[in-house]
Amino acid sequence: MNTEYLPGKLPIEHLRRLLAQYTRSDGRVVLGPGVGHDAAVISFGNRYLVAKTDPITFASDEIGWYAVHVNANDIACLGAAPRWFMVTLLLPASATDAALVDGIFQQIAEACESVGAVLVGGHTEVTPRLDQPVAVGCMLGEAATDRLIRSDGAQPGDALILTKGIAVEGTAILARELDDRLAGLNPSLIERSRGLLHNPGISVVRDAQVAAAAGEVHAMHDPTEGGLATALCEMALASDNGLIIEEDAIRVLPETHALCAHLGLDPLGLIASGALLIAAHASTAGAILAALERAGIPASRIGTVTDPGGEIVIRSNAGIRAMPRFDQDEITRMFP
């Protein structure tokens, strides 16, 4: 019997089967598709081309800004610089005018400038059977061959560092898209939550650059759909290692606490662009944390990479338990 899938990421087991069946390397693919691999790396001799594509489907407000940053983030997580951006923009026939299109393109241009990329192409159309805009971005970047940071590179004993806190993106989306469900909350809290999109912002490009320059970074991951819990699972699966996480060390933004409590959501499973997950040699963790602090980027050590094949667990005052699994991002419960 076929099982109908819920909104969100494809189940990991199904995705693994598809990738094993339909993907291959041509000899120049340095990093191909896999669970926990958010961008591809292709050799061009003395340089690597790094390629990433991701859609924006939950948000309708400022989707141009989202589209650039969520794609640039995954380029930066591999130690590369985002350079060239393309976007397929699908606009609803029932609600599109010149002002909407102009606004999205302005968002794209401003976001590209902020990460050092340029818009080089794409496709734009007004189409039926949509009730809100959809943007599918593709960011291309480049890295020197000796600067690549593989997404499967976490090693036993590595320190796990998290920047900013969770869940910047999810909190901003909830505040921007669910005005009618936030009645009773302080208006200033809602306004601050909306503002998280830009401050501290959903970009981790600077976070990744500072961390990579300060210490021995083995892997980085941008916690997106499925939140920090899913990002930790993906990092562990990519490197085939276990993780132990200190729950009290995870910074949850006050605005996130408030909105999640009001809506009955778990912050650990809420889409979390804006935080960077770093696996680094333990001896350099202090230097990385200090460099991030000097750059004005809050960060904390939240755990340790453990033995190959180990479990992913979270420790609190109540004891140790398995890391919760989110087959759907918590935000999907708000968008039936």
N, C-alpha and C positions, 0 to 999 in steps of 0.2 A: 504494500500500500504506500502510495506517495504521501509524504508529509509536507504540508504547506508551510513554507518558511515565513517567519515573522520579519518585519522591517529591520534593517540593520545589516551588519556584515554577514557574509556567507559562513555557515558553520565551518570551523577549522578543519574538521575531518574531511568534509566534502571538498574544500578548497585544496587541501593537500593532494587528494586523489586527482583532481583536475590538473594541477600543476605537474604532477608526476607523469600524467598521461600525455599532455599536450605541449610541454615546453622542452626546449633543448638549447644547448650552447653551440655557437658557430666558431668557437675558438677565441673570439674577441670579447665575449661576455664575461666580465670579471665578477659581477654579482648579478644573478638573475632572480626570478621570482621565487618567493617562498614566504612562509608564515614569519612575520617579523621583519621582512625585507620590504621597505616602503618605497624604494627607488632602485632603479637599475644602473649598473656601471658598465660602460663599454670602453674598451681600449682604443685609443687613437695614437699609438706610439708612445710619445713622451708625456701625453696628457690623457686623462680620463674624461669622457663625457658622462654626466650623471643626469638621468631622466626620471621625471615623476609626473604622474597625472592623478587628479583627485577632483570629485565633484563637490559642489555646495548644494545641498538639498534641504537641510533643516531650516536654514535662515533665508529670509527674503529681504531683510534690511541690510544694506551695505554689502551685498554679495560679492561685488567686485573686490572689495578689501579682503574679505575672507578668502576668495579664490586664489589671490596672489600669495597670501601669507601661509596658508596651509600647505601649498605646494613648495614654496621656498623653504619652509621649515625642514622638510624631509631631505632636500638637497643639502642643507647645512648640517644635518645630522650625520652625513657621511664625510664631513670635513671639506665639502666642496662649496664653491661660491655660486649662488643663483645668478644667471646671466640673461636668459631669453625666455619670454613667457608667451604662450598661446592660449586662447580660450575659445571654447564653443559656448555661445550664449543663446539659450532658448527662452523666448519671451512669450507670455500668454497673449493670445489674440484678443481676449476680453478686457485686458487691463494694461495695454502698452501705449505710451505716447512718447513724444520726443524728449520730454523732460526726464522720464525714467531711463531711457537709453543713454542720454547725455550724462546723467548722474552715475550710472554704472561704469561708463568708460572713464569718467573722472576719478572714481575710486580706484580703478585698475591702474591708471597712470600714477596716482599718488603712492599707491602701495608698491608698485614696481620701483619707483624712485627711491623709496625708503629702504629697499633691500639691495639696490644696485643692479637691478634688472631692467630690461626694456621689452615692451610689447612688440612682437615680431609677426603676429598673424593669428588666424583662427577662423571662426565662422559665426555669423549672427543671423538669427531668423525669428520671425514672429510665427508662432505655430499653434494649432488648436490642441485641445485636450490637456492643457496645462492651466493651473489656477494660480501659479506664482512663477517668477523667473527661476531658471536653473542655469548654473554656470559650471562647466567642466573645464578645469584648468590643466595646463601642461607646462611645467617649468623644466628648462634645461640649464645645467650648470657644468662647471668644469673643476677639476682638481689635479694637482701635481700627483704623480704616481706614488710619491713617498708621503703624501698627506692624507691618503684615503683612510677613513675610519669605518671599518666594516660593521654592519648592523648585527652580525653574528659573532662579534669579537669579545663579548664579556667572558672573563676568566675567573675561576674559583679564587676567592679571597678579595676580589674587587670591591671597592666601596661603591655604594649606590647613592647618588646625589640627585636631588630634585630642586629645580629652580622655581622661583615665584610662589607656586602653590596651586591647588586644584580648587575648582575647575573654572579657569578664567573664561574660556569660550562658552561652555555650557551655561554659566551664570549670565553672561551677556545675551545669549540667544533667548533664554527664558524671560529675561527682563524686557527684551525688545519685541518678542513675538506673543507674549501671553498676558498683556495688560489686564484682560478681563478676569484672569484667574489669580491675580495678585492683590485683589481688594483686601484691605485691612492691613497691609504692610505700609510702613512709613514711606511716603513718596520720595524722601531723600535717599532712602536705602535703594529703592528701585532705580533712581537716577544714577546712583553710584554703580549699581550693577550693570546698567546699560553702558556706562563709561568704561567698564573693564575691557571692552573691545579695543580701546586705544590706550588705556592706562591701567595696568601695566602693559596691556596689549597682547595679541595672540601670536606675535612673532617670537621665535626662539633663535633667530639667526645670530644676533649678537651674543646670546648665551653660549651658543655652540662655539663661536669664534674665540670667546674669552676662555672657555674651558679647555679647548684644544691647545691653545697657546700656553696655558699655565701648567699643564701636567700631562701625565701618561694616560690618555683617554683610550679605552679599548672599544667602547660602543656608546652610541647615543640613540635615543628614541623620543619621538614627539607623541605624547599620549593624546590620541584623538578619539575616535568613536570607541565606546566601551570604557573610556576613562583610564585612570591610572592602573586599575586592577587589570584591565586587558593589556595595557602596554607592558606591564611587568610580566604577564604570561607570555606575550610575544617575544620579549627579550630573552626570557628563559628558554623558550622553545627554540629560538634561532640559534642559541649557543649550546643547547642541551645541558644546561646547568640548573640547579635549584637556587632559590632566593629566600632569605629571611628578612622580613620588613618590620620595622619598629613603628607601630601605628601612631604613637604619640609624637613621632618626629615628622609626620606628614602634615604640612601646613595646608589647612583648608581656609580659604578666604572667608572673612566674616560674612560677606554678602552671600557667598555660596552656602554657608551654614543656614542663614536665614531663609533663603529661597527654597533650599532642599527640605528644610523642616516644614515649611508652609505647604509644599507640594507633595510631601511624602516620598522624596527621592534620596538615594544613597550617593553621596558625593564621589565615592570610589569608582562608581560606574558611569559618571557623567562626563561627556565629551570635554576634553581638557587641553586643547591647544593653548599655548601660552606658558605651559610648564615644560621643562626639558629634563628628561631622565638620562643620567650619565652613569656609565660603569667605568671606573678609573682605578688604576693601581692604588692600593690603599696608602702607599707611602707618599703619594702626591695629592691625596684628597684634601689635605689641609691647604696646600698651595692653591688648588683650584677654588676652594671655598673662599679663600682670602682674595683671590683675583676677582671673583664674581662680586664680592662685597665692595671692592674698590670701584667696580664698574656700576655700582648701584643696583645690582641684581640680587635680591634675597635668595638664599639657597641653604639647604641643610642636608646632612647625611641621613638617609632614611633606612639604610639596610646594607646587606652584604650578599655577594654572590657566593653560593655554597657549592657542594660537590656535583660533578657530572651526574645527570639523571636524578638529581634531588628534587624534593617537593618545593612548591611555592607556598610559604606560610607567612602569617602575619602575627606579631607578638604584641600583646597589650597587658595591662595589669590583671586582666582576667585569665591570662594564659596564652597558649599558642593554638591557632586554628588555621585551617586551610584558607588561602586567599579566596575571597568570594569570586564567583564567576558570573559574568554578565553576558549572556547570549544576545541580549539586546542592550544598546545604550539606554540609560535611564531616560534620556530626553525623548525617546520614541514613545514613551507612555503618555507624553503630553501632546503628541501629534498622531492621533489614530487615523 
